[in-house]
Amino acid sequence: MHTDANTIAGLLQAVFGEDITTAPRTCQSCRQEHPIGAHPVYEGAGWVLRCPNCADVAGVVVEHRERYAITLHGTWYLGQVG
Ligand SMILES: [Zn+2]
């Protein structure tokens, strides 16, 4: 049972300070690039984002000591230069 990253867009926005669902990410395993919002999300003790192509782990978000603990894999293209 999973949804996609758009369902945790609010959480991601709180963490990164911007809407990152349209931001691209390059997978560390298959090297494909997909928008972060297109990544399937598996909810359990936290949230696990997986690559839409190869299903390798793209990122893990858990709540820990009243903060979000984030582990990212691959390359996330965030922010705006200039
Ligand atoms: Zn992949």
PDB file of the backbone (N, CA, C, O) and the ligand in Angstrom, with CONECT records:
HET     ZN  A 101       1
ATOM      1  N   MET A   1       0.847  -1.195   0.000  1.00  0.00           N
ATOM      2  CA  MET A   1       0.000   0.000   0.000  1.00  0.00           C
ATOM      3  C   MET A   1       0.877   1.238   0.000  1.00  0.00           C
ATOM      4  O   MET A   1       1.649   1.475   0.929  1.00  0.00           O
ATOM      5  N   HIS A   2       0.744   2.020  -1.060  1.00  0.00           N
ATOM      6  CA  HIS A   2       1.545   3.231  -1.092  1.00  0.00           C
ATOM      7  C   HIS A   2       0.798   4.326  -1.823  1.00  0.00           C
ATOM      8  O   HIS A   2      -0.165   4.070  -2.547  1.00  0.00           O
ATOM      9  N   THR A   3       1.253   5.540  -1.622  1.00  0.00           N
ATOM     10  CA  THR A   3       0.731   6.696  -2.333  1.00  0.00           C
ATOM     11  C   THR A   3       1.918   7.329  -3.062  1.00  0.00           C
ATOM     12  O   THR A   3       2.943   6.672  -3.245  1.00  0.00           O
ATOM     13  N   ASP A   4       1.799   8.576  -3.476  1.00  0.00           N
ATOM     14  CA  ASP A   4       2.980   9.220  -4.037  1.00  0.00           C
ATOM     15  C   ASP A   4       3.348  10.428  -3.179  1.00  0.00           C
ATOM     16  O   ASP A   4       2.613  10.819  -2.273  1.00  0.00           O
ATOM     17  N   ALA A   5       4.502  11.004  -3.490  1.00  0.00           N
ATOM     18  CA  ALA A   5       5.082  12.034  -2.624  1.00  0.00           C
ATOM     19  C   ALA A   5       4.206  13.276  -2.518  1.00  0.00           C
ATOM     20  O   ALA A   5       4.390  14.082  -1.606  1.00  0.00           O
ATOM     21  N   ASN A   6       3.256  13.444  -3.434  1.00  0.00           N
ATOM     22  CA  ASN A   6       2.361  14.599  -3.327  1.00  0.00           C
ATOM     23  C   ASN A   6       1.538  14.551  -2.039  1.00  0.00           C
ATOM     24  O   ASN A   6       1.111  15.591  -1.537  1.00  0.00           O
ATOM     25  N   THR A   7       1.314  13.344  -1.500  1.00  0.00           N
ATOM     26  CA  THR A   7       0.514  13.220  -0.284  1.00  0.00           C
ATOM     27  C   THR A   7       1.266  13.717   0.948  1.00  0.00           C
ATOM     28  O   THR A   7       0.644  14.050   1.957  1.00  0.00           O
ATOM     29  N   ILE A   8       2.598  13.773   0.878  1.00  0.00           N
ATOM     30  CA  ILE A   8       3.359  14.333   1.999  1.00  0.00           C
ATOM     31  C   ILE A   8       4.012  15.651   1.585  1.00  0.00           C
ATOM     32  O   ILE A   8       5.026  16.057   2.152  1.00  0.00           O
ATOM     33  N   ALA A   9       3.411  16.321   0.576  1.00  0.00           N
ATOM     34  CA  ALA A   9       3.955  17.591   0.085  1.00  0.00           C
ATOM     35  C   ALA A   9       4.050  18.613   1.207  1.00  0.00           C
ATOM     36  O   ALA A   9       5.021  19.367   1.275  1.00  0.00           O
ATOM     37  N   GLY A  10       3.051  18.647   2.090  1.00  0.00           N
ATOM     38  CA  GLY A  10       3.059  19.606   3.193  1.00  0.00           C
ATOM     39  C   GLY A  10       4.205  19.355   4.147  1.00  0.00           C
ATOM     40  O   GLY A  10       4.865  20.286   4.608  1.00  0.00           O
ATOM     41  N   LEU A  11       4.436  18.077   4.440  1.00  0.00           N
ATOM     42  CA  LEU A  11       5.540  17.707   5.323  1.00  0.00           C
ATOM     43  C   LEU A  11       6.879  18.085   4.687  1.00  0.00           C
ATOM     44  O   LEU A  11       7.753  18.647   5.347  1.00  0.00           O
ATOM     45  N   LEU A  12       7.028  17.769   3.391  1.00  0.00           N
ATOM     46  CA  LEU A  12       8.279  18.088   2.700  1.00  0.00           C
ATOM     47  C   LEU A  12       8.500  19.596   2.639  1.00  0.00           C
ATOM     48  O   LEU A  12       9.628  20.077   2.750  1.00  0.00           O
ATOM     49  N   GLN A  13       7.406  20.332   2.462  1.00  0.00           N
ATOM     50  CA  GLN A  13       7.521  21.791   2.414  1.00  0.00           C
ATOM     51  C   GLN A  13       7.961  22.341   3.773  1.00  0.00           C
ATOM     52  O   GLN A  13       8.748  23.286   3.841  1.00  0.00           O
ATOM     53  N   ALA A  14       7.446  21.743   4.858  1.00  0.00           N
ATOM     54  CA  ALA A  14       7.843  22.173   6.200  1.00  0.00           C
ATOM     55  C   ALA A  14       9.326  21.914   6.436  1.00  0.00           C
ATOM     56  O   ALA A  14      10.009  22.714   7.074  1.00  0.00           O
ATOM     57  N   VAL A  15       9.818  20.796   5.919  1.00  0.00           N
ATOM     58  CA  VAL A  15      11.209  20.422   6.134  1.00  0.00           C
ATOM     59  C   VAL A  15      12.152  21.250   5.263  1.00  0.00           C
ATOM     60  O   VAL A  15      13.154  21.771   5.752  1.00  0.00           O
ATOM     61  N   PHE A  16      11.833  21.370   3.974  1.00  0.00           N
ATOM     62  CA  PHE A  16      12.762  21.992   3.027  1.00  0.00           C
ATOM     63  C   PHE A  16      12.478  23.470   2.798  1.00  0.00           C
ATOM     64  O   PHE A  16      13.280  24.165   2.174  1.00  0.00           O
ATOM     65  N   GLY A  17      11.336  23.962   3.299  1.00  0.00           N
ATOM     66  CA  GLY A  17      11.045  25.372   3.181  1.00  0.00           C
ATOM     67  C   GLY A  17      10.552  25.792   1.811  1.00  0.00           C
ATOM     68  O   GLY A  17      10.459  26.984   1.522  1.00  0.00           O
ATOM     69  N   GLU A  18      10.233  24.818   0.962  1.00  0.00           N
ATOM     70  CA  GLU A  18       9.699  25.113  -0.357  1.00  0.00           C
ATOM     71  C   GLU A  18       8.924  23.890  -0.835  1.00  0.00           C
ATOM     72  O   GLU A  18       9.078  22.791  -0.304  1.00  0.00           O
ATOM     73  N   ASP A  19       8.086  24.104  -1.850  1.00  0.00           N
ATOM     74  CA  ASP A  19       7.400  22.972  -2.466  1.00  0.00           C
ATOM     75  C   ASP A  19       8.384  22.269  -3.390  1.00  0.00           C
ATOM     76  O   ASP A  19       8.784  22.828  -4.411  1.00  0.00           O
ATOM     77  N   ILE A  20       8.774  21.051  -3.040  1.00  0.00           N
ATOM     78  CA  ILE A  20       9.798  20.357  -3.829  1.00  0.00           C
ATOM     79  C   ILE A  20       9.212  19.245  -4.696  1.00  0.00           C
ATOM     80  O   ILE A  20       9.959  18.457  -5.276  1.00  0.00           O
ATOM     81  N   THR A  21       7.864  19.171  -4.790  1.00  0.00           N
ATOM     82  CA  THR A  21       7.280  18.042  -5.529  1.00  0.00           C
ATOM     83  C   THR A  21       7.609  18.102  -7.022  1.00  0.00           C
ATOM     84  O   THR A  21       7.616  17.067  -7.689  1.00  0.00           O
ATOM     85  N   THR A  22       7.881  19.296  -7.559  1.00  0.00           N
ATOM     86  CA  THR A  22       8.239  19.390  -8.976  1.00  0.00           C
ATOM     87  C   THR A  22       9.756  19.381  -9.176  1.00  0.00           C
ATOM     88  O   THR A  22      10.233  19.363 -10.311  1.00  0.00           O
ATOM     89  N   ALA A  23      10.514  19.393  -8.075  1.00  0.00           N
ATOM     90  CA  ALA A  23      11.978  19.379  -8.185  1.00  0.00           C
ATOM     91  C   ALA A  23      12.437  17.994  -8.642  1.00  0.00           C
ATOM     92  O   ALA A  23      11.883  16.982  -8.212  1.00  0.00           O
ATOM     93  N   PRO A  24      13.456  17.948  -9.518  1.00  0.00           N
ATOM     94  CA  PRO A  24      13.921  16.645 -10.005  1.00  0.00           C
ATOM     95  C   PRO A  24      14.887  15.963  -9.043  1.00  0.00           C
ATOM     96  O   PRO A  24      15.555  16.613  -8.239  1.00  0.00           O
ATOM     97  N   ARG A  25      14.943  14.663  -9.142  1.00  0.00           N
ATOM     98  CA  ARG A  25      15.909  13.864  -8.388  1.00  0.00           C
ATOM     99  C   ARG A  25      16.500  12.815  -9.318  1.00  0.00           C
ATOM    100  O   ARG A  25      15.778  12.180 -10.087  1.00  0.00           O
ATOM    101  N   THR A  26      17.819  12.636  -9.246  1.00  0.00           N
ATOM    102  CA  THR A  26      18.485  11.588 -10.024  1.00  0.00           C
ATOM    103  C   THR A  26      18.772  10.402  -9.113  1.00  0.00           C
ATOM    104  O   THR A  26      19.348  10.558  -8.037  1.00  0.00           O
ATOM    105  N   CYS A  27      18.364   9.217  -9.555  1.00  0.00           N
ATOM    106  CA  CYS A  27      18.520   8.001  -8.757  1.00  0.00           C
ATOM    107  C   CYS A  27      19.977   7.556  -8.707  1.00  0.00           C
ATOM    108  O   CYS A  27      20.694   7.613  -9.706  1.00  0.00           O
ATOM    109  N   GLN A  28      20.402   7.111  -7.522  1.00  0.00           N
ATOM    110  CA  GLN A  28      21.778   6.654  -7.345  1.00  0.00           C
ATOM    111  C   GLN A  28      22.012   5.288  -7.969  1.00  0.00           C
ATOM    112  O   GLN A  28      23.158   4.880  -8.160  1.00  0.00           O
ATOM    113  N   SER A  29      20.943   4.581  -8.284  1.00  0.00           N
ATOM    114  CA  SER A  29      21.094   3.224  -8.808  1.00  0.00           C
ATOM    115  C   SER A  29      20.888   3.156 -10.319  1.00  0.00           C
ATOM    116  O   SER A  29      21.747   2.656 -11.045  1.00  0.00           O
ATOM    117  N   CYS A  30      19.733   3.666 -10.796  1.00  0.00           N
ATOM    118  CA  CYS A  30      19.431   3.542 -12.230  1.00  0.00           C
ATOM    119  C   CYS A  30      19.736   4.819 -13.000  1.00  0.00           C
ATOM    120  O   CYS A  30      19.646   4.835 -14.227  1.00  0.00           O
ATOM    121  N   ARG A  31      20.099   5.903 -12.290  1.00  0.00           N
ATOM    122  CA  ARG A  31      20.490   7.191 -12.889  1.00  0.00           C
ATOM    123  C   ARG A  31      19.352   7.907 -13.598  1.00  0.00           C
ATOM    124  O   ARG A  31      19.585   8.925 -14.248  1.00  0.00           O
ATOM    125  N   GLN A  32      18.140   7.408 -13.491  1.00  0.00           N
ATOM    126  CA  GLN A  32      17.016   8.114 -14.105  1.00  0.00           C
ATOM    127  C   GLN A  32      16.624   9.307 -13.254  1.00  0.00           C
ATOM    128  O   GLN A  32      16.806   9.320 -12.037  1.00  0.00           O
ATOM    129  N   GLU A  33      16.066  10.337 -13.948  1.00  0.00           N
ATOM    130  CA  GLU A  33      15.619  11.539 -13.251  1.00  0.00           C
ATOM    131  C   GLU A  33      14.097  11.591 -13.258  1.00  0.00           C
ATOM    132  O   GLU A  33      13.461  11.426 -14.299  1.00  0.00           O
ATOM    133  N   HIS A  34      13.517  11.826 -12.071  1.00  0.00           N
ATOM    134  CA  HIS A  34      12.067  11.942 -11.931  1.00  0.00           C
ATOM    135  C   HIS A  34      11.747  13.062 -10.957  1.00  0.00           C
ATOM    136  O   HIS A  34      12.527  13.319 -10.040  1.00  0.00           O
ATOM    137  N   PRO A  35      10.592  13.750 -11.138  1.00  0.00           N
ATOM    138  CA  PRO A  35      10.172  14.733 -10.131  1.00  0.00           C
ATOM    139  C   PRO A  35       9.941  14.040  -8.793  1.00  0.00           C
ATOM    140  O   PRO A  35       9.477  12.901  -8.748  1.00  0.00           O
ATOM    141  N   ILE A  36      10.263  14.729  -7.714  1.00  0.00           N
ATOM    142  CA  ILE A  36      10.112  14.121  -6.389  1.00  0.00           C
ATOM    143  C   ILE A  36       8.657  13.723  -6.135  1.00  0.00           C
ATOM    144  O   ILE A  36       8.394  12.725  -5.464  1.00  0.00           O
ATOM    145  N   GLY A  37       7.711  14.501  -6.672  1.00  0.00           N
ATOM    146  CA  GLY A  37       6.298  14.175  -6.493  1.00  0.00           C
ATOM    147  C   GLY A  37       5.870  12.880  -7.157  1.00  0.00           C
ATOM    148  O   GLY A  37       4.807  12.344  -6.843  1.00  0.00           O
ATOM    149  N   ALA A  38       6.690  12.367  -8.078  1.00  0.00           N
ATOM    150  CA  ALA A  38       6.357  11.135  -8.793  1.00  0.00           C
ATOM    151  C   ALA A  38       6.857   9.888  -8.072  1.00  0.00           C
ATOM    152  O   ALA A  38       6.595   8.765  -8.502  1.00  0.00           O
ATOM    153  N   HIS A  39       7.580  10.094  -6.969  1.00  0.00           N
ATOM    154  CA  HIS A  39       8.120   8.947  -6.240  1.00  0.00           C
ATOM    155  C   HIS A  39       7.052   8.323  -5.346  1.00  0.00           C
ATOM    156  O   HIS A  39       6.406   9.033  -4.575  1.00  0.00           O
ATOM    157  N   PRO A  40       6.857   7.013  -5.436  1.00  0.00           N
ATOM    158  CA  PRO A  40       5.922   6.366  -4.518  1.00  0.00           C
ATOM    159  C   PRO A  40       6.404   6.458  -3.071  1.00  0.00           C
ATOM    160  O   PRO A  40       7.600   6.369  -2.792  1.00  0.00           O
ATOM    161  N   VAL A  41       5.450   6.639  -2.161  1.00  0.00           N
ATOM    162  CA  VAL A  41       5.755   6.780  -0.739  1.00  0.00           C
ATOM    163  C   VAL A  41       5.118   5.631   0.035  1.00  0.00           C
ATOM    164  O   VAL A  41       3.930   5.344  -0.108  1.00  0.00           O
ATOM    165  N   TYR A  42       5.931   4.985   0.852  1.00  0.00           N
ATOM    166  CA  TYR A  42       5.455   3.891   1.704  1.00  0.00           C
ATOM    167  C   TYR A  42       5.463   4.384   3.137  1.00  0.00           C
ATOM    168  O   TYR A  42       6.493   4.823   3.648  1.00  0.00           O
ATOM    169  N   GLU A  43       4.294   4.309   3.789  1.00  0.00           N
ATOM    170  CA  GLU A  43       4.175   4.825   5.146  1.00  0.00           C
ATOM    171  C   GLU A  43       4.187   3.684   6.151  1.00  0.00           C
ATOM    172  O   GLU A  43       3.449   2.707   6.028  1.00  0.00           O
ATOM    173  N   GLY A  44       5.051   3.841   7.150  1.00  0.00           N
ATOM    174  CA  GLY A  44       5.121   2.856   8.230  1.00  0.00           C
ATOM    175  C   GLY A  44       5.460   3.587   9.503  1.00  0.00           C
ATOM    176  O   GLY A  44       4.674   4.409   9.975  1.00  0.00           O
ATOM    177  N   ALA A  45       6.633   3.301  10.077  1.00  0.00           N
ATOM    178  CA  ALA A  45       7.113   4.057  11.228  1.00  0.00           C
ATOM    179  C   ALA A  45       7.440   5.488  10.812  1.00  0.00           C
ATOM    180  O   ALA A  45       7.463   6.395  11.643  1.00  0.00           O
ATOM    181  N   GLY A  46       7.694   5.682   9.520  1.00  0.00           N
ATOM    182  CA  GLY A  46       7.955   6.996   8.947  1.00  0.00           C
ATOM    183  C   GLY A  46       7.486   6.946   7.514  1.00  0.00           C
ATOM    184  O   GLY A  46       6.496   6.286   7.198  1.00  0.00           O
ATOM    185  N   TRP A  47       8.198   7.645   6.645  1.00  0.00           N
ATOM    186  CA  TRP A  47       7.853   7.627   5.222  1.00  0.00           C
ATOM    187  C   TRP A  47       9.102   7.276   4.416  1.00  0.00           C
ATOM    188  O   TRP A  47      10.178   7.833   4.630  1.00  0.00           O
ATOM    189  N   VAL A  48       8.934   6.350   3.497  1.00  0.00           N
ATOM    190  CA  VAL A  48      10.032   5.945   2.621  1.00  0.00           C
ATOM    191  C   VAL A  48       9.656   6.279   1.181  1.00  0.00           C
ATOM    192  O   VAL A  48       8.654   5.784   0.664  1.00  0.00           O
ATOM    193  N   LEU A  49      10.465   7.125   0.533  1.00  0.00           N
ATOM    194  CA  LEU A  49      10.272   7.438  -0.879  1.00  0.00           C
ATOM    195  C   LEU A  49      11.133   6.481  -1.694  1.00  0.00           C
ATOM    196  O   LEU A  49      12.298   6.242  -1.375  1.00  0.00           O
ATOM    197  N   ARG A  50      10.534   5.934  -2.759  1.00  0.00           N
ATOM    198  CA  ARG A  50      11.283   5.003  -3.602  1.00  0.00           C
ATOM    199  C   ARG A  50      11.327   5.490  -5.043  1.00  0.00           C
ATOM    200  O   ARG A  50      10.436   6.211  -5.493  1.00  0.00           O
ATOM    201  N   CYS A  51      12.367   5.093  -5.759  1.00  0.00           N
ATOM    202  CA  CYS A  51      12.517   5.453  -7.171  1.00  0.00           C
ATOM    203  C   CYS A  51      11.341   4.896  -7.974  1.00  0.00           C
ATOM    204  O   CYS A  51      10.996   3.723  -7.826  1.00  0.00           O
ATOM    205  N   PRO A  52      10.714   5.731  -8.834  1.00  0.00           N
ATOM    206  CA  PRO A  52       9.584   5.234  -9.639  1.00  0.00           C
ATOM    207  C   PRO A  52      10.017   4.166 -10.642  1.00  0.00           C
ATOM    208  O   PRO A  52       9.192   3.379 -11.106  1.00  0.00           O
ATOM    209  N   ASN A  53      11.308   4.136 -10.976  1.00  0.00           N
ATOM    210  CA  ASN A  53      11.792   3.169 -11.967  1.00  0.00           C
ATOM    211  C   ASN A  53      12.280   1.876 -11.321  1.00  0.00           C
ATOM    212  O   ASN A  53      11.771   0.799 -11.633  1.00  0.00           O
ATOM    213  N   CYS A  54      13.267   1.969 -10.420  1.00  0.00           N
ATOM    214  CA  CYS A  54      13.901   0.749  -9.898  1.00  0.00           C
ATOM    215  C   CYS A  54      13.511   0.445  -8.461  1.00  0.00           C
ATOM    216  O   CYS A  54      13.898  -0.595  -7.929  1.00  0.00           O
ATOM    217  N   ALA A  55      12.750   1.336  -7.816  1.00  0.00           N
ATOM    218  CA  ALA A  55      12.249   1.120  -6.454  1.00  0.00           C
ATOM    219  C   ALA A  55      13.327   1.166  -5.381  1.00  0.00           C
ATOM    220  O   ALA A  55      13.061   0.821  -4.230  1.00  0.00           O
ATOM    221  N   ASP A  56      14.537   1.584  -5.734  1.00  0.00           N
ATOM    222  CA  ASP A  56      15.550   1.765  -4.703  1.00  0.00           C
ATOM    223  C   ASP A  56      15.127   2.938  -3.798  1.00  0.00           C
ATOM    224  O   ASP A  56      14.344   3.795  -4.208  1.00  0.00           O
ATOM    225  N   VAL A  57      15.649   2.964  -2.585  1.00  0.00           N
ATOM    226  CA  VAL A  57      15.234   3.977  -1.623  1.00  0.00           C
ATOM    227  C   VAL A  57      15.784   5.348  -2.021  1.00  0.00           C
ATOM    228  O   VAL A  57      16.986   5.516  -2.227  1.00  0.00           O
ATOM    229  N   ALA A  58      14.873   6.324  -2.125  1.00  0.00           N
ATOM    230  CA  ALA A  58      15.258   7.690  -2.488  1.00  0.00           C
ATOM    231  C   ALA A  58      15.420   8.558  -1.252  1.00  0.00           C
ATOM    232  O   ALA A  58      16.257   9.461  -1.228  1.00  0.00           O
ATOM    233  N   GLY A  59      14.627   8.290  -0.232  1.00  0.00           N
ATOM    234  CA  GLY A  59      14.707   9.086   0.978  1.00  0.00           C
ATOM    235  C   GLY A  59      13.849   8.486   2.076  1.00  0.00           C
ATOM    236  O   GLY A  59      12.869   7.788   1.813  1.00  0.00           O
ATOM    237  N   VAL A  60      14.235   8.772   3.315  1.00  0.00           N
ATOM    238  CA  VAL A  60      13.497   8.287   4.472  1.00  0.00           C
ATOM    239  C   VAL A  60      13.253   9.474   5.401  1.00  0.00           C
ATOM    240  O   VAL A  60      14.173  10.227   5.720  1.00  0.00           O
ATOM    241  N   VAL A  61      11.996   9.630   5.830  1.00  0.00           N
ATOM    242  CA  VAL A  61      11.649  10.692   6.773  1.00  0.00           C
ATOM    243  C   VAL A  61      11.019  10.043   7.999  1.00  0.00           C
ATOM    244  O   VAL A  61      10.032   9.316   7.878  1.00  0.00           O
ATOM    245  N   VAL A  62      11.580  10.298   9.176  1.00  0.00           N
ATOM    246  CA  VAL A  62      10.979   9.822  10.414  1.00  0.00           C
ATOM    247  C   VAL A  62      10.904  10.980  11.402  1.00  0.00           C
ATOM    248  O   VAL A  62      11.676  11.936  11.325  1.00  0.00           O
ATOM    249  N   GLU A  63       9.964  10.873  12.325  1.00  0.00           N
ATOM    250  CA  GLU A  63       9.884  11.864  13.396  1.00  0.00           C
ATOM    251  C   GLU A  63      10.730  11.375  14.554  1.00  0.00           C
ATOM    252  O   GLU A  63      10.598  10.234  14.998  1.00  0.00           O
ATOM    253  N   HIS A  64      11.604  12.250  15.042  1.00  0.00           N
ATOM    254  CA  HIS A  64      12.518  11.850  16.103  1.00  0.00           C
ATOM    255  C   HIS A  64      12.816  13.066  16.968  1.00  0.00           C
ATOM    256  O   HIS A  64      13.268  14.095  16.466  1.00  0.00           O
ATOM    257  N   ARG A  65      12.566  12.949  18.251  1.00  0.00           N
ATOM    258  CA  ARG A  65      12.822  14.027  19.213  1.00  0.00           C
ATOM    259  C   ARG A  65      12.259  15.365  18.733  1.00  0.00           C
ATOM    260  O   ARG A  65      12.943  16.388  18.753  1.00  0.00           O
ATOM    261  N   GLU A  66      10.981  15.333  18.297  1.00  0.00           N
ATOM    262  CA  GLU A  66      10.257  16.528  17.867  1.00  0.00           C
ATOM    263  C   GLU A  66      10.893  17.214  16.655  1.00  0.00           C
ATOM    264  O   GLU A  66      10.680  18.402  16.415  1.00  0.00           O
ATOM    265  N   ARG A  67      11.677  16.442  15.899  1.00  0.00           N
ATOM    266  CA  ARG A  67      12.198  16.931  14.625  1.00  0.00           C
ATOM    267  C   ARG A  67      11.944  15.870  13.563  1.00  0.00           C
ATOM    268  O   ARG A  67      11.617  14.724  13.871  1.00  0.00           O
ATOM    269  N   TYR A  68      12.101  16.274  12.316  1.00  0.00           N
ATOM    270  CA  TYR A  68      12.093  15.294  11.230  1.00  0.00           C
ATOM    271  C   TYR A  68      13.528  14.882  10.961  1.00  0.00           C
ATOM    272  O   TYR A  68      14.389  15.734  10.742  1.00  0.00           O
ATOM    273  N   ALA A  69      13.792  13.592  10.975  1.00  0.00           N
ATOM    274  CA  ALA A  69      15.113  13.061  10.630  1.00  0.00           C
ATOM    275  C   ALA A  69      15.047  12.588   9.184  1.00  0.00           C
ATOM    276  O   ALA A  69      14.261  11.705   8.841  1.00  0.00           O
ATOM    277  N   ILE A  70      15.890  13.193   8.335  1.00  0.00           N
ATOM    278  CA  ILE A  70      15.831  12.949   6.894  1.00  0.00           C
ATOM    279  C   ILE A  70      17.094  12.261   6.405  1.00  0.00           C
ATOM    280  O   ILE A  70      18.203  12.716   6.683  1.00  0.00           O
ATOM    281  N   THR A  71      16.927  11.174   5.682  1.00  0.00           N
ATOM    282  CA  THR A  71      18.055  10.526   5.013  1.00  0.00           C
ATOM    283  C   THR A  71      17.766  10.533   3.519  1.00  0.00           C
ATOM    284  O   THR A  71      16.742  10.010   3.078  1.00  0.00           O
ATOM    285  N   LEU A  72      18.666  11.126   2.741  1.00  0.00           N
ATOM    286  CA  LEU A  72      18.453  11.243   1.295  1.00  0.00           C
ATOM    287  C   LEU A  72      19.455  10.390   0.526  1.00  0.00           C
ATOM    288  O   LEU A  72      20.605  10.236   0.938  1.00  0.00           O
ATOM    289  N   HIS A  73      18.998   9.838  -0.601  1.00  0.00           N
ATOM    290  CA  HIS A  73      19.885   9.073  -1.490  1.00  0.00           C
ATOM    291  C   HIS A  73      19.731   9.620  -2.901  1.00  0.00           C
ATOM    292  O   HIS A  73      18.676  10.145  -3.257  1.00  0.00           O
ATOM    293  N   GLY A  74      20.780   9.499  -3.701  1.00  0.00           N
ATOM    294  CA  GLY A  74      20.751  10.056  -5.049  1.00  0.00           C
ATOM    295  C   GLY A  74      20.973  11.557  -4.976  1.00  0.00           C
ATOM    296  O   GLY A  74      21.436  12.070  -3.958  1.00  0.00           O
ATOM    297  N   THR A  75      20.649  12.257  -6.045  1.00  0.00           N
ATOM    298  CA  THR A  75      20.858  13.703  -6.113  1.00  0.00           C
ATOM    299  C   THR A  75      19.514  14.409  -6.177  1.00  0.00           C
ATOM    300  O   THR A  75      18.721  14.179  -7.090  1.00  0.00           O
ATOM    301  N   TRP A  76      19.269  15.267  -5.200  1.00  0.00           N
ATOM    302  CA  TRP A  76      18.027  16.049  -5.129  1.00  0.00           C
ATOM    303  C   TRP A  76      18.366  17.470  -5.567  1.00  0.00           C
ATOM    304  O   TRP A  76      19.250  18.107  -4.996  1.00  0.00           O
ATOM    305  N   TYR A  77      17.663  17.962  -6.579  1.00  0.00           N
ATOM    306  CA  TYR A  77      17.922  19.317  -7.087  1.00  0.00           C
ATOM    307  C   TYR A  77      16.937  20.281  -6.430  1.00  0.00           C
ATOM    308  O   TYR A  77      15.775  20.375  -6.824  1.00  0.00           O
ATOM    309  N   LEU A  78      17.436  20.998  -5.414  1.00  0.00           N
ATOM    310  CA  LEU A  78      16.572  21.835  -4.581  1.00  0.00           C
ATOM    311  C   LEU A  78      16.998  23.288  -4.660  1.00  0.00           C
ATOM    312  O   LEU A  78      18.122  23.609  -5.044  1.00  0.00           O
ATOM    313  N   GLY A  79      16.081  24.148  -4.292  1.00  0.00           N
ATOM    314  CA  GLY A  79      16.402  25.571  -4.219  1.00  0.00           C
ATOM    315  C   GLY A  79      16.503  26.208  -5.588  1.00  0.00           C
ATOM    316  O   GLY A  79      16.254  25.579  -6.617  1.00  0.00           O
ATOM    317  N   GLN A  80      16.879  27.480  -5.566  1.00  0.00           N
ATOM    318  CA  GLN A  80      16.978  28.258  -6.806  1.00  0.00           C
ATOM    319  C   GLN A  80      18.236  29.091  -6.697  1.00  0.00           C
ATOM    320  O   GLN A  80      18.390  29.857  -5.746  1.00  0.00           O
ATOM    321  N   VAL A  81      19.133  28.956  -7.646  1.00  0.00           N
ATOM    322  CA  VAL A  81      20.394  29.701  -7.622  1.00  0.00           C
ATOM    323  C   VAL A  81      20.147  31.132  -8.115  1.00  0.00           C
ATOM    324  O   VAL A  81      19.483  31.339  -9.131  1.00  0.00           O
ATOM    325  N   GLY A  82      20.681  32.104  -7.394  1.00  0.00           N
ATOM    326  CA  GLY A  82      20.591  33.488  -7.820  1.00  0.00           C
ATOM    327  C   GLY A  82      19.366  34.207  -7.323  1.00  0.00           C
ATOM    328  O   GLY A  82      19.180  35.387  -7.620  1.00  0.00           O
TER     329      GLY A  82
HETATM  330 ZN    ZN A 101      16.207   4.144  -9.696  1.00  0.00          ZN2+
END
